[in-house]
Every structure is written in structure tokens, then in C-alpha cells.
Amino acid sequence: MKSPLPLVFALLLLSSCASLKLYPGEQRAVLQPKGAGYPYLMFVPKHKVPRDRGQPLLIFLHGSGERGSDISLVKVHGPPKLVQTHPDFPFVTVSPQLEAGSDWDVAKLDAIL
């Protein structure tokens, strides 16, 4: 029997996109309540994927220079920068931002997912 986890994740992703009004080819900032996780950028590819196939997910963890409270800093390097000019980038991309002076916390990353 196949694991239901990919289906559950896909449904959560679709409901997240619907509540964010995130359109294909768009990147949008999502702010989390304090202590609930990290603020993040989310991107959904412009191309359509058949319903029987899932969307690949890429989680981008930035370097120390992008820490802080200005989510636009995350767009300086890597996939968040790339998707601004390539709306056909083939991955759903989640790019959280780390607070200044802190390290990545697995529980907070898990809260995003």
C-alpha cells in the first residue's frame, strides 16, 4: 500500500495556496505568528502538472547574510532570486527566513510544513 503522506502534503499545499491567493508563477511572503515557525517565501511553478503527479518541493535554507526581519533579503541568492525571472522554475519552493543571531531550528522548520 502506498503511503498517504504525499497526498496529505499535496492537499495541505493546495489549501495553503488557495488561502494565500498564490497564483502559478508567483512568489509570495508568508508571515507566521511569533514562535510558530519562520516567515517564508513560497513559490508555485507556472507550468501545469497532471493531477496524477505531485509537485516536487524544494526547501531553500539561506546563508547567514540573509538573516533578519526583512523577508526580501531571502531573494538575494538562490532559488528565491531565480524564480523572479523564471516563473517556469519546476519546483514548489519554500524559503524560510532565519531571525538575526539565531540558528535553524528543526521544530520551526517542521511547523512550516
N, C-alpha and C positions, 0 to 999 in steps of 0.2 A: 504494500500500500504506500502511495506517495505521501510525503509529509504535507500537512495543510499549511505549514508556515509560509511558503511563498504566496499562497492565495490570501492569507490573512494580511501579510505585508502589502500586497497589491491593493486590497480593499482599504487599508489604512492610508496608503499613499493617495489613492483616488479621493478619499474623503478629505484628506489634507489639502489636496489641490483644489477641490471644489470650495472648501471653506476659505481658502486663500484667494480664490479667483485667479489662480495661476494658469496662464494660457501657454500652449506649446510654443517653445522658443523664447520663453520669458524667464528671467531670474528675479526673484523677489526676496526681500528680507523678512524673516520671521523672528519676532521678539518673544522670548519666553518670560514667564513670571520669574521674579528673583528667586534663585535657588532651585528652579525646576529643570534647568538644563542650560544650554548655551543659546544665545541668539545665533541664527544661522541664515545663510543664503540658500535658497532652493531653486533649482533649475529643472525644467521639464523639456526634453528634446522636441524640436519642431516636427520631426518625421513621425508618421503613424506606425505603430507596431500592431500586428494582428493580435486579436484578443486571446488567442491560444498561446501566445508567447508573452513572457513577462518583460518588464523593462529592466535593463541592467542598472544597478545602483553604484555610484561612486561617492565615497565619503572622503572629502579633502580636508586634511588637518594642516593648517598653515604653519609657518615658521614663527619665531619669536618676534619678528618685526611687525607682524600684523595684529599683535595683541592689543586690547584696549576696549573702548566702548563705541567706536565708530565703525559700524559694520562695513562701510565702503572700503576700509583698509584691506579686507579679505580679497577684494577684487584686484589687488595689485599684481598677484602672481598666480600661476597655475590655472586649473580649470575655471575658477570664477572669472578670471580675466579672459580666457579663451572663449567662453560661451557668449560674451558680449558681442563678439564679431562673428561667431559661428553658431547660429541658432539650431543647426543640424547636428551639433555635438551629440554623440549617440548614447549618452548616459543620463539618467536622472542623477543630479548632482546635489549633494547636501554638504555645505561648507560652514561649519560652526566657527564662532569666534571666541577665542580664549580671553579671559579677563587679564588685565595688566598684572604682572607679578605672580601669576599662578601657573600651574601645570595642568595638563589634561587629566580629567577625572572620568574613569570608565563609567561610573554610575550616571554622570551628567550626559555623557555621550549616548548611553543607553536610553535616557529619558527622551532624547530627540527621536530615536527610532520607535 
